[in-house]
């Protein structure tokens, strides 16, 4: 039995090979579409999801897993470890962190430590990876939590949206609406600040949006080695091209391409491209 196991949720978008290698527990978020409920990343593949998204008249909805679903995953992790560190999507964006904390309270005292990633997508994924690697190397509970919190303060995530339509459908345009004004033909770049999605720039083309992200990353990373990931929503060719640009321009210690699961795609729609990264 290991000392610490690590758990996250499907919003972290972790590559399956890393999940398997590091034995990371994954809690699926719930997606409701066309009258049916699906477990994110399990019951519905992304190509079928985007077909349903484009064809549907009623916007999909998402929901946090129940307390019982969290308890099941936590108990499974506790069968192979003495304690669990659960790292979840920003508490400013969903109720997932709150429900995970409620589930933790039903289990033996001090056996579950729930950490707010204050982010989402592979930014959350990188926080999880750092914690899981520390756990694999034998770190105790406090040290695993400290490792997660250390990288949490450094990880960056931003992305551009092909359209605001899907945010509008879900009622999540919020402060982006004021930022965009009445402009339609823009590709807004957003980032996560203090756990919340904030507007960052409003270029007019995909090419310019990609350049904004690359320029921002370059100014922040410089010539330091970097851990990075390219994110996409039904836009693999563009993601692979962006991956090649990162590989050429930066000293990447690890570099992944990951696709938004249906729950995230519900709010962004197809066409999104993004970057997540941190330096040691």
N, C-alpha and C positions, 0 to 999 in steps of 0.2 A: 504493500500500500504506500502511495506517495503522500507527501505532507499536504500539498495543496493542489486542487483541481481548479480549472478556470472555465467559466461559462460566459457566453454572450448571447446576443439575439441576431436574427437574420439581417437586420439593418446594417450590421458590420460588414457584410458582403465579403467575407473571408473566402479565399480560394479553398476548395474542398481538400486539396492535398495537404495544406497547412492545418486545417481542422483535424484531419486524420492523424497526421504526424505528431501533433502536439496534444491530441486527445481533448480538444476543446468542446465543451457541451454547447449546443445551439438551441435556443428557444425560438420557435417560429412565431412571427407576428401573424395575425389573422387578416385575410383579404376577403371581402364580400363583393361579388360581382355577378351580375345576371342571375340574381336569386340564389346563388350558391356561396358557401364559405369554403375557403382554401387555406391550408397552412403554407405560409410564405416559403418559397424555395423548395417545397416538397411536393405539393399536390398539383401544381400548375407550372408548365414550363414557360419560359419567357416569350417564345414566339407565339404560342397560343394566347398568352395574356395580352400581348399587344394587338393581336387580331381582335380579341374581345373588346379591348379598350377603344380601338378605332371605330368598331361597329356599334358599340353600345350607345343607348340614348340616356340611360341613367348612370351618373358617375359612380364608380366603385367607392367603397368605403373601407376603412381599415380599423382594426381593433387590437388592443393589447391582449395577450394571453390571460387566462384566468389565473387566480392564485393557485388553484389545483394543478394547472399545467406547469407552473414554475416549481411547485413542490416536487412534482414527479421528476423533473430534470435535476433539481438540487439533490434529491435522494439518490438518484442514479450516480451523480458525481461523488456523493459521500460514501458510496460503496467501494470506491477506488482511492479515496483520499480522506484525510482527517479533517480537512476544512475546504471551503470553496470561496473563491473570489469571483463575483458576478459583475461583469462590466457591461453596462447597458447604454442605449441611446440617450442623448441629452434629456434630462428631466424637464427642460424648457420646451421640448417639442412633443412629447407624448407622455402617457401615464405609465409606460413600461417600468421605469425605475421605481415608481411608487408601489406598483403591484409586486415587483420583485422583492422590495423591502418588506411588504406585508407577508409574503410567502416565507421569507427568511425568519420572521418572528415566530412562525409555527414550528420551527425545527430547533434542535438543541442549541442552547445559548452559545454564542460566539463561534458557531460552526460555519456561518455564511456571512461574508462581508460584501455588501453591495456598493459598487463604485459607479458614480455618475461620470460617463466619459466626456460629458459636456460637448459632444460632437455627434457625428453620424457617418455613415458609409465607411470607407476604408480608413478615415481618420480614427473612428472608433475601433476599426479593425486593427490598426497599428498599436493602439493602447492595449488591446487584448493580446496581440502577439507578444509584446514586450513582457506582459504579465505571465503568459503561458510559457515563455522561454525561461523566465526566472524560476517558475514552478518546476519545470523540467530539470533545471540545474540544482534543485534541492532547497531553494529559498523557503523560509518559513512564511506564515500568513502575513505578518506585518511587512516583511521585505517585498513580498509580491505586490501588496497594495502600494507600497512606496514606489516600486518600479512603474506601476501603472500611472500613478499620480505624477511621477516625474516626466514621463513622455506626454502625458495629457496636456501639460503646460506648453509643450513645444510643437505639437502636431498641428498642421495646417490643412485646411480643406476649402476649395472653392470650385465652382462649376458654372457653366452657362446653360441657360434654358433656350431651347429652340422656340418655345412659345409659352406664354403665360396662361394659355387656355385651360390646362389641366389644374393649375393652382386655382384658377377662377372657379372651375367646376366644383372643386372641393371646398370652396370658401376660405382658401388659405393665402390669398394674394396679400392681404394686410398692408404692411408698410411698403411693399414692393409697388403697390398701385400708385402711391404718391410719388415714389421714386421715378416710375416710368411715365407718369402723366398720361397724356393721350396718345403717346407714340405707340405705334404698332410694330413697325418693321425694325425692331431692335432685338438683340440677343443678350439679355441681362446677365451679368456675371454676379453671382452671390457667394457669400462666404459665411462661416460660422464664427460668431463673436460672443463670448460668454454664454455659450450654449444655445444661442439663437441665430436663426438665418437672417443675415443682413445684406442689403444691396451693396455692391462693390464698384461696378462699372456698367456702362450701357453702350457697348459698341454696336455697330449696325450690321455687321456680317459675322458669319462663323469664323472666317479667317482672322478677323480682327479680335474676336473674343478669345480664340486660341492664343494669339500673340499676347494679349493682356495677361493671360494666365502664365505663359512662359516668362514674360518679362518680370512679373511679380515674383515667381519662384526664383528666377535668376538673382534678383536683387536681395532676396532673403537668404538664399543658400550660398551664393558665391561659388568658391571652389571647394567647399567642404563636401565630404562624402554624405550621401543622402539615401534615405529609405523612401521609396516612392511607389505610387500606384496611379494608374489611369483608370477612370471610371467612365462607363457609358451606359446609355439606355437605347438599345436596339440600334447601335451605331458602331459596330465592331470595326469596320474598315477605317473609320476616322480615329478610333481608339488605338488601333495598331500603328497608324501613321504617327500619332502623338507619342506613343511609346518609343518608336524609333528616334524621334526628335529628342526625347529625354535621355535615351541611352547614349546619343551622340554628344549632347550638350553638358551632361552632368556625370559625376562619379557616383553611380548608383550601386549601393551595397546590396540592394534588392529592388526589383522592379516588377510590378504585376499589372495585368489588365483584368479588371473585374466588371461584371455587368450588374446594374441595379436589379434587385429582385422585384417581383411584381408590386410589393407594398410600396417601395420607394418610387417605382415607375408610375404608380397611381397618381402621385402628386406632381411629378415632373413631366410626364408624357415622354414619347420617344424623342431621340435626337440629342439628349443631354450629353455633354462631355465635361469631365472634371478631373481634378488632381488632388491627391492627398499625399503629404510627405512630412518628414521630420529629419533633423540632423542630430547626431549624437552629441 
